[in-house]
Amino acid sequence: MSGRGWLAWLHRRPLAAFLLLGLSFLLFGAATVNLALLLQLNLKLWLDVGWQAAMDGALRQLGELLLSGYAAMAAYIVFKCCERVLVERLTRCDDDKRK
């Protein structure tokens, strides 16, 4: 399904858009809080131990943290798309009543 097709599907199903909005909000929030904490600890380990940290798995963990960051960004994009759909739907109803 293309991006526009997905948005059209959300326009036709406002309840699904609202539920997806809430889910993506929770996923984004949980991922970013966890990501910030783990990234801070990972960088502290690198500064304290140096290259030995990479050999002990910190490099792999850093890669996983970067992937988690992209997953959080994807959740944010889903959140913004659902928000747009719901705002357009709510404001369109107000515009139709004025005419």
LUMPA-11280 format. One record per residue: x, y, z of N, C-alpha, C in turn; residue number from 1. Coordinates in nm, 3 decimals. Layout:
// residues N
+---------+---------+---------+---------+---------+---------+---------+---------+---------+-----+
!      nx !      ny !      nz !     cax !     cay !     caz !      cx !      cy !      cz !  nr !
+---------+---------+---------+---------+---------+---------+---------+---------+---------+-----+
!       X !       Y !       Z !       X !       Y !       Z !       X !       Y !       Z ! NUM !
...
+---------+---------+---------+---------+---------+---------+---------+---------+---------+-----+
This chain:
// residues 99
+---------+---------+---------+---------+---------+---------+---------+---------+---------+-----+
!      nx !      ny !      nz !     cax !     cay !     caz !      cx !      cy !      cz !  nr !
+---------+---------+---------+---------+---------+---------+---------+---------+---------+-----+
!   0.086 !  -0.117 !   0.000 !   0.000 !   0.000 !   0.000 !   0.090 !   0.123 !   0.000 !   1 !
!   0.062 !   0.215 !  -0.090 !   0.143 !   0.336 !  -0.100 !   0.113 !   0.429 !   0.017 !   2 !
!   0.195 !   0.533 !   0.031 !   0.177 !   0.630 !   0.138 !   0.041 !   0.698 !   0.132 !   3 !
!   0.001 !   0.737 !   0.012 !  -0.129 !   0.802 !  -0.003 !  -0.244 !   0.706 !   0.021 !   4 !
!  -0.226 !   0.582 !  -0.020 !  -0.329 !   0.482 !   0.005 !  -0.347 !   0.455 !   0.153 !   5 !
!  -0.236 !   0.455 !   0.225 !  -0.238 !   0.434 !   0.369 !  -0.308 !   0.550 !   0.438 !   6 !
!  -0.278 !   0.674 !   0.395 !  -0.344 !   0.791 !   0.453 !  -0.494 !   0.790 !   0.420 !   7 !
!  -0.529 !   0.749 !   0.300 !  -0.670 !   0.741 !   0.263 !  -0.742 !   0.638 !   0.350 !   8 !
!  -0.675 !   0.527 !   0.376 !  -0.734 !   0.424 !   0.463 !  -0.758 !   0.481 !   0.602 !   9 !
!  -0.662 !   0.558 !   0.653 !  -0.677 !   0.619 !   0.785 !  -0.790 !   0.722 !   0.786 !  10 !
!  -0.805 !   0.797 !   0.674 !  -0.914 !   0.895 !   0.664 !  -1.050 !   0.827 !   0.674 !  11 !
!  -1.061 !   0.709 !   0.615 !  -1.188 !   0.637 !   0.618 !  -1.214 !   0.570 !   0.752 !  12 !
!  -1.111 !   0.551 !   0.832 !  -1.125 !   0.481 !   0.961 !  -1.064 !   0.566 !   1.072 !  13 !
!  -1.136 !   0.668 !   1.119 !  -1.080 !   0.756 !   1.222 !  -1.052 !   0.685 !   1.355 !  14 !
!  -1.129 !   0.585 !   1.389 !  -1.103 !   0.513 !   1.512 !  -0.970 !   0.438 !   1.504 !  15 !
!  -0.943 !   0.377 !   1.390 !  -0.815 !   0.309 !   1.370 !  -0.700 !   0.409 !   1.374 !  16 !
!  -0.722 !   0.527 !   1.316 !  -0.619 !   0.632 !   1.320 !  -0.592 !   0.675 !   1.464 !  17 !
!  -0.698 !   0.688 !   1.543 !  -0.683 !   0.729 !   1.682 !  -0.609 !   0.622 !   1.763 !  18 !
!  -0.645 !   0.496 !   1.743 !  -0.578 !   0.387 !   1.815 !  -0.431 !   0.376 !   1.775 !  19 !
!  -0.404 !   0.390 !   1.646 !  -0.266 !   0.385 !   1.597 !  -0.187 !   0.505 !   1.647 !  20 !
!  -0.252 !   0.619 !   1.657 !  -0.189 !   0.739 !   1.711 !  -0.143 !   0.713 !   1.854 !  21 !
!  -0.230 !   0.658 !   1.936 !  -0.194 !   0.629 !   2.075 !  -0.084 !   0.527 !   2.087 !  22 !
!  -0.091 !   0.421 !   2.008 !   0.011 !   0.318 !   2.012 !   0.147 !   0.372 !   1.970 !  23 !
!   0.149 !   0.448 !   1.860 !   0.276 !   0.502 !   1.813 !   0.332 !   0.604 !   1.912 !  24 !
!   0.245 !   0.679 !   1.979 !   0.289 !   0.775 !   2.080 !   0.359 !   0.701 !   2.195 !  25 !
!   0.297 !   0.593 !   2.242 !   0.357 !   0.515 !   2.350 !   0.489 !   0.451 !   2.309 !  26 !
!   0.493 !   0.395 !   2.188 !   0.617 !   0.333 !   2.139 !   0.728 !   0.435 !   2.126 !  27 !
!   0.695 !   0.552 !   2.070 !   0.795 !   0.657 !   2.053 !   0.847 !   0.704 !   2.189 !  28 !
!   0.756 !   0.727 !   2.283 !   0.796 !   0.773 !   2.415 !   0.884 !   0.672 !   2.486 !  29 !
!   0.844 !   0.547 !   2.486 !   0.922 !   0.444 !   2.554 !   1.058 !   0.425 !   2.487 !  30 !
!   1.059 !   0.426 !   2.356 !   1.185 !   0.405 !   2.284 !   1.283 !   0.519 !   2.306 !  31 !
!   1.236 !   0.642 !   2.309 !   1.328 !   0.753 !   2.322 !   1.384 !   0.765 !   2.464 !  32 !
!   1.302 !   0.739 !   2.565 !   1.353 !   0.744 !   2.703 !   1.458 !   0.636 !   2.722 !  33 !
!   1.427 !   0.516 !   2.681 !   1.521 !   0.405 !   2.693 !   1.646 !   0.431 !   2.608 !  34 !
!   1.627 !   0.483 !   2.489 !   1.738 !   0.509 !   2.399 !   1.834 !   0.612 !   2.457 !  35 !
!   1.782 !   0.719 !   2.512 !   1.867 !   0.824 !   2.569 !   1.950 !   0.769 !   2.684 !  36 !
!   1.888 !   0.692 !   2.770 !   1.959 !   0.636 !   2.885 !   2.069 !   0.538 !   2.840 !  37 !
!   2.034 !   0.446 !   2.753 !   2.132 !   0.346 !   2.710 !   2.244 !   0.407 !   2.627 !  38 !
!   2.213 !   0.506 !   2.544 !   2.315 !   0.572 !   2.464 !   2.413 !   0.646 !   2.555 !  39 !
!   2.363 !   0.711 !   2.658 !   2.448 !   0.781 !   2.753 !   2.543 !   0.682 !   2.822 !  40 !
!   2.489 !   0.569 !   2.866 !   2.572 !   0.469 !   2.932 !   2.674 !   0.407 !   2.838 !  41 !
!   2.635 !   0.383 !   2.713 !   2.725 !   0.326 !   2.614 !   2.841 !   0.420 !   2.587 !  42 !
!   2.811 !   0.549 !   2.570 !   2.918 !   0.645 !   2.544 !   3.010 !   0.662 !   2.665 !  43 !
!   2.954 !   0.656 !   2.785 !   3.037 !   0.663 !   2.906 !   3.132 !   0.544 !   2.912 !  44 !
!   3.082 !   0.425 !   2.877 !   3.167 !   0.306 !   2.874 !   3.281 !   0.323 !   2.776 !  45 !
!   3.252 !   0.376 !   2.658 !   3.355 !   0.399 !   2.556 !   3.461 !   0.496 !   2.608 !  46 !
!   3.417 !   0.600 !   2.676 !   3.514 !   0.698 !   2.727 !   3.597 !   0.642 !   2.842 !  47 !
!   3.535 !   0.559 !   2.924 !   3.608 !   0.502 !   3.038 !   3.704 !   0.391 !   2.997 !  48 !
!   3.662 !   0.304 !   2.908 !   3.740 !   0.183 !   2.877 !   3.814 !   0.194 !   2.745 !  49 !
!   3.760 !   0.268 !   2.651 !   3.825 !   0.283 !   2.522 !   3.788 !   0.170 !   2.426 !  50 !
!   3.883 !   0.133 !   2.342 !   3.858 !   0.034 !   2.237 !   3.822 !  -0.103 !   2.293 !  51 !
!   3.866 !  -0.132 !   2.413 !   3.833 !  -0.261 !   2.476 !   3.681 !  -0.276 !   2.491 !  52 !
!   3.611 !  -0.164 !   2.509 !   3.464 !  -0.167 !   2.519 !   3.403 !  -0.220 !   2.390 !  53 !
!   3.460 !  -0.180 !   2.277 !   3.410 !  -0.228 !   2.148 !   3.429 !  -0.378 !   2.136 !  54 !
!   3.542 !  -0.426 !   2.184 !   3.569 !  -0.569 !   2.176 !   3.478 !  -0.649 !   2.269 !  55 !
!   3.429 !  -0.584 !   2.376 !   3.343 !  -0.652 !   2.472 !   3.194 !  -0.642 !   2.437 !  56 !
!   3.162 !  -0.584 !   2.324 !   3.023 !  -0.580 !   2.280 !   2.961 !  -0.442 !   2.274 !  57 !
!   3.033 !  -0.338 !   2.311 !   2.976 !  -0.203 !   2.308 !   2.952 !  -0.156 !   2.165 !  58 !
!   3.032 !  -0.202 !   2.071 !   3.012 !  -0.164 !   1.931 !   2.881 !  -0.222 !   1.879 !  59 !
!   2.857 !  -0.347 !   1.910 !   2.730 !  -0.409 !   1.869 !   2.611 !  -0.339 !   1.937 !  60 !
!   2.628 !  -0.307 !   2.064 !   2.522 !  -0.238 !   2.136 !   2.496 !  -0.101 !   2.075 !  61 !
!   2.601 !  -0.032 !   2.034 !   2.583 !   0.098 !   1.969 !   2.504 !   0.084 !   1.840 !  62 !
!   2.534 !  -0.020 !   1.762 !   2.457 !  -0.045 !   1.640 !   2.311 !  -0.073 !   1.670 !  63 !
!   2.285 !  -0.150 !   1.774 !   2.147 !  -0.179 !   1.814 !   2.075 !  -0.052 !   1.860 !  64 !
!   2.148 !   0.035 !   1.928 !   2.089 !   0.162 !   1.971 !   2.054 !   0.250 !   1.852 !  65 !
!   2.139 !   0.249 !   1.751 !   2.108 !   0.326 !   1.630 !   1.985 !   0.272 !   1.560 !  66 !
!   1.972 !   0.140 !   1.554 !   1.852 !   0.079 !   1.496 !   1.728 !   0.114 !   1.578 !  67 !
!   1.743 !   0.115 !   1.709 !   1.631 !   0.154 !   1.796 !   1.592 !   0.298 !   1.771 !  68 !
!   1.690 !   0.383 !   1.745 !   1.662 !   0.522 !   1.713 !   1.580 !   0.535 !   1.586 !  69 !
!   1.614 !   0.456 !   1.485 !   1.536 !   0.459 !   1.361 !   1.395 !   0.402 !   1.382 !  70 !
!   1.382 !   0.303 !   1.468 !   1.249 !   0.250 !   1.500 !   1.166 !   0.355 !   1.572 !  71 !
!   1.228 !   0.431 !   1.663 !   1.157 !   0.539 !   1.732 !   1.115 !   0.647 !   1.632 !  72 !
!   1.202 !   0.675 !   1.537 !   1.169 !   0.775 !   1.434 !   1.052 !   0.727 !   1.348 !  73 !
!   1.048 !   0.600 !   1.317 !   0.936 !   0.545 !   1.240 !   0.806 !   0.557 !   1.319 !  74 !
!   0.811 !   0.531 !   1.449 !   0.692 !   0.546 !   1.533 !   0.647 !   0.692 !   1.535 !  75 !
!   0.742 !   0.784 !   1.536 !   0.708 !   0.927 !   1.534 !   0.641 !   0.966 !   1.402 !  76 !
!   0.689 !   0.911 !   1.292 !   0.630 !   0.941 !   1.162 !   0.487 !   0.888 !   1.155 !  77 !
!   0.465 !   0.768 !   1.207 !   0.329 !   0.712 !   1.212 !   0.241 !   0.802 !   1.298 !  78 !
!   0.293 !   0.847 !   1.412 !   0.219 !   0.938 !   1.499 !   0.180 !   1.065 !   1.425 !  79 !
!   0.274 !   1.126 !   1.354 !   0.246 !   1.251 !   1.284 !   0.145 !   1.230 !   1.170 !  80 !
!   0.152 !   1.118 !   1.101 !   0.054 !   1.090 !   0.995 !  -0.086 !   1.075 !   1.053 !  81 !
!  -0.098 !   1.001 !   1.161 !  -0.228 !   0.984 !   1.225 !  -0.280 !   1.116 !   1.279 !  82 !
!  -0.192 !   1.195 !   1.336 !  -0.231 !   1.327 !   1.387 !  -0.285 !   1.414 !   1.274 !  83 !
!  -0.214 !   1.414 !   1.162 !  -0.257 !   1.494 !   1.047 !  -0.396 !   1.451 !   0.999 !  84 !
!  -0.415 !   1.321 !   0.988 !  -0.544 !   1.269 !   0.942 !  -0.656 !   1.313 !   1.036 !  85 !
!  -0.634 !   1.299 !   1.165 !  -0.739 !   1.333 !   1.261 !  -0.765 !   1.483 !   1.265 !  86 !
!  -0.660 !   1.564 !   1.258 !  -0.678 !   1.709 !   1.259 !  -0.752 !   1.753 !   1.133 !  87 !
!  -0.713 !   1.700 !   1.018 !  -0.783 !   1.734 !   0.893 !  -0.930 !   1.694 !   0.901 !  88 !
!  -0.956 !   1.578 !   0.956 !  -1.094 !   1.531 !   0.966 !  -1.175 !   1.621 !   1.059 !  89 !
!  -1.118 !   1.658 !   1.172 !  -1.190 !   1.743 !   1.268 !  -1.209 !   1.885 !   1.216 !  90 !
!  -1.110 !   1.941 !   1.152 !  -1.123 !   2.078 !   1.103 !  -1.207 !   2.085 !   0.977 !  91 !
!  -1.211 !   1.981 !   0.898 !  -1.296 !   1.979 !   0.779 !  -1.443 !   1.985 !   0.820 !  92 !
!  -1.478 !   1.918 !   0.926 !  -1.617 !   1.920 !   0.974 !  -1.656 !   2.061 !   1.013 !  93 !
!  -1.568 !   2.135 !   1.077 !  -1.597 !   2.273 !   1.115 !  -1.614 !   2.362 !   0.992 !  94 !
!  -1.530 !   2.342 !   0.891 !  -1.540 !   2.422 !   0.768 !  -1.668 !   2.393 !   0.694 !  95 !
!  -1.714 !   2.267 !   0.693 !  -1.836 !   2.230 !   0.623 !  -1.957 !   2.294 !   0.689 !  96 !
!  -1.958 !   2.309 !   0.821 !  -2.069 !   2.368 !   0.893 !  -2.081 !   2.517 !   0.866 !  97 !
!  -1.968 !   2.585 !   0.840 !  -1.969 !   2.729 !   0.816 !  -2.027 !   2.763 !   0.681 !  98 !
!  -2.016 !   2.673 !   0.584 !  -2.063 !   2.704 !   0.448 !  -2.210 !   2.691 !   0.432 !  99 !
+---------+---------+---------+---------+---------+---------+---------+---------+---------+-----+
